[in-house]
Amino acid sequence: MLRPLQEGLLLLERLSDQPEALAISDAARVLGWPKSRVHRILAALVAAGYVEQDADRRYRATPKVLRLASGTMSRHPLRQQALPFLRRACAETGADATLSVLHEDRSLAIATDSATGDPAADPFSMLGRSSWLHGAANGKVLLAWLPLVEQRDLLARLELPALTRRTITDRARLAAELERVRERGWAVNDRENHPDVFTVSVPVFDGFHRCVAAVGLSQRPDAADEKRSVAVLRRESAALTRRIAGV
């Protein structure tokens, strides 16, 4: 019984990662599974309401998946502390804000906000969304501030798929990028995980100067102001760090 459950959850994760619906053959290729196995598991997920099939016989995760994340995310201790700071950053810049933590080699969004109330600038900035580290500004920050030994171990095992034509997929280039991120103090995602998203991100520290989260502001590339976003993020992340540290 355990193996079907594991496979169903893995397939659901892969569907949730994709910006578009997948055909059975596409999902089988992504997972390296026989199409018959993928079809069987998809049928079970459709019956449970977590996956839907469109008119072109392609599959996507349904909003019901968010019910699994919302309860867990709402209880995350850092989320409640961060929400006022995200709200202030959104109001000042007009951007979408996302607070992410490192979870199972991915960047996990535990808090989001938007000046409009509808975080549309970054389709990947949804509560509970798990993103590739190498293609997201928050992911780069979480990687850059890891202890060096941990960073090297993680870089060695990470998958580096090309999410857009601008995504860094070479490990040496990614390592060099992380070094630049740490030197300047912020990371940029310039259309690296979506062709219409520009994101700036900075670290959030605890009282021992350990990076516990990354906070980013996302806008369309033609509306982005990197200098202003960095200034706002640095101010708000410093204030959040002080709150976490109890200073």
Buried (B, 14 or more C-beta within 10 A) or exposed (E): EEEEEEBBBEBBBBBBBBEEBBBBEBBBEBBEBEEEBBBEBBEBBBEEEBBBBEEEEBBBBBEEBBEEBEEEBEEBEBBEBBBBBBBBBBBBBBBBBBBBBBEEBBBBBBBBBBBEEEBEBBBBBBBBBBBBBBBBBBBBBBBBBBEEEEBEEBBEEBEBEEBBEEBBEEEEEBBEBBEEBBEEBBBBBBBBBBEBBBBBBBBBBBEEEEBBBBBBBBBBEEEBBBEBBBBBBBBBBBBBBEBBEEE
